[in-house]
Amino acid sequence: MTSPTDHPQDLVLTRLIDAPAATLYRCWTDTALLQQWFVPRPWTIARAEIDLRPGGGSLIVMRDPDGQEYPNAGVYLEVVPERKLVFTDAYTAGWVPTDKPFMTAIVTFEAVGDGGRQTRYTAIARHWTEAARQQHEAMGFHSGWGTCADQLAELAATL
């Protein structure tokens, strides 16, 4: 069986974060919290809508420092509370295919350590094509998603 990180078109970020898995999951699924960490500052989230269930849609509108907005629609494929989220931009709500699918995200929250006070946080961006993986890496996947993971950890520490 292939592990979730064995796919050749994956970009992977893993961090050990000093927060319970439930807290990190909440930061991903509560739109008010998601808006505080989901893009590298000084970018912001203009709007976030989440229908948290398999087949439920999501819309996250990113805003750059000049005010230009970038909507990102998708659908949840798998939702395991406090453990795992899988979503893709290949579809939107109602399983409507999108014109240009880019990736599927697999985000896991694994409690580790004494009493689960730490979480192994893994975010995988699995791309439809090698060209898309290379494009995402060139766009700054590691620094961008790394910055967001730092912002997630900062927020989680306050909850």
C-alpha positions in Angstrom: 0.0 0.0 0.0 1.3 3.5 -0.8 1.7 5.9 2.0 0.0 9.3 1.7 3.4 10.9 1.1 4.8 8.5 -1.5 3.2 10.2 -4.5 5.8 11.7 -6.9 3.6 14.8 -7.5 3.4 15.7 -3.8 4.8 18.7 -2.0 4.9 18.0 1.8 5.1 20.2 4.9 5.4 18.5 8.3 5.7 20.3 11.6 5.6 19.4 15.3 3.3 22.0 16.8 2.8 22.7 20.5 -1.0 22.5 20.5 -3.5 19.7 20.7 -4.8 18.2 17.4 -8.3 19.4 18.3 -7.1 23.0 18.4 -5.3 22.8 15.0 -8.4 21.2 13.5 -10.5 24.0 14.9 -8.2 26.6 13.3 -8.7 24.9 10.0 -12.5 24.6 10.3 -13.7 27.7 12.0 -13.8 30.5 9.4 -13.0 33.2 11.9 -9.8 31.4 12.9 -8.9 30.3 9.4 -8.9 34.0 8.3 -6.2 34.8 10.9 -3.5 32.4 9.6 -4.3 30.9 6.2 -2.2 33.2 4.0 1.3 34.6 4.6 1.0 38.2 5.9 0.6 40.9 4.6 -1.9 38.9 2.5 -5.4 38.5 4.1 -8.5 36.4 3.7 -11.3 38.5 2.4 -13.9 35.8 2.8 -14.1 32.2 3.9 -17.1 29.8 3.5 -16.9 26.2 4.7 -19.5 23.4 4.4 -17.5 20.9 6.4 -18.7 17.5 5.1 -17.7 15.2 2.3 -19.1 16.8 -0.8 -19.4 20.2 1.0 -18.0 23.2 -0.8 -15.5 25.7 0.4 -14.6 29.1 -0.9 -11.6 31.0 0.4 -10.9 34.4 -1.2 -7.3 35.6 -0.7 -6.5 39.3 -0.9 -3.0 40.6 -1.8 -1.7 43.8 -0.2 -2.9 45.8 -3.2 -6.5 44.7 -2.7 -6.6 42.2 -5.6 -8.7 39.2 -4.7 -8.1 35.5 -5.6 -11.1 33.2 -5.1 -10.3 29.5 -4.4 -13.3 27.2 -4.6 -13.2 23.5 -3.8 -14.9 20.6 -2.2 -14.2 18.4 0.8 -13.5 14.7 -0.1 -12.9 13.4 3.4 -13.5 14.9 6.9 -12.3 13.1 10.0 -12.8 15.4 13.0 -9.6 16.4 14.7 -7.6 14.0 12.5 -7.8 14.6 8.8 -9.1 16.9 6.0 -8.9 16.2 2.3 -10.1 18.7 -0.2 -9.6 19.5 -3.9 -10.1 22.3 -6.4 -11.1 19.7 -9.1 -14.7 20.1 -8.0 -16.9 22.6 -6.3 -20.1 22.0 -4.3 -22.4 19.6 -5.9 -19.5 17.8 -7.6 -19.3 20.3 -10.4 -16.0 19.9 -12.2 -13.7 22.9 -12.4 -12.0 24.1 -15.6 -8.4 23.6 -14.4 -7.8 21.4 -11.4 -4.5 22.1 -9.7 -4.2 19.9 -6.6 -5.8 17.9 -3.8 -4.8 18.8 -0.2 -4.4 16.2 2.5 -4.0 17.7 6.0 -3.5 15.4 9.0 -3.3 16.1 12.7 -1.6 13.4 14.7 -1.5 13.7 18.5 2.0 13.0 19.9 3.8 13.3 23.2 2.5 13.2 26.7 -1.2 13.6 26.8 -1.5 14.8 23.1 -0.3 18.3 23.9 1.7 18.3 20.7 0.6 17.5 17.1 2.4 16.2 14.1 0.9 18.5 11.5 1.3 17.3 7.9 0.0 19.2 4.9 0.3 17.5 1.5 -0.4 19.3 -1.8 -0.9 16.5 -4.3 -0.9 17.9 -7.8 -2.6 16.6 -10.9 0.5 17.0 -13.1 4.2 17.2 -12.7 4.1 20.6 -14.3 1.6 21.8 -11.6 3.8 20.4 -8.8 6.8 22.3 -10.3 4.8 25.5 -10.7 3.6 25.3 -7.1 7.1 24.7 -5.8 8.4 27.7 -7.9 5.6 29.8 -6.5 7.1 29.3 -3.1 5.2 26.3 -1.6 7.8 25.6 1.1 8.2 29.2 2.2 4.5 30.1 1.9 3.0 27.0 3.5 5.8 27.2 6.1 4.9 30.7 7.0 1.3 29.8 7.2 2.2 26.8 9.5 4.1 29.3 11.7 1.1 31.5 11.8 -1.2 28.5 12.6 1.1 27.6 15.5 1.1 31.2 16.8 -2.7 31.3 16.7 -3.1 27.8 18.3 -0.9 28.9 21.2 -3.4 31.6 22.1 -6.5 29.3 22.1 
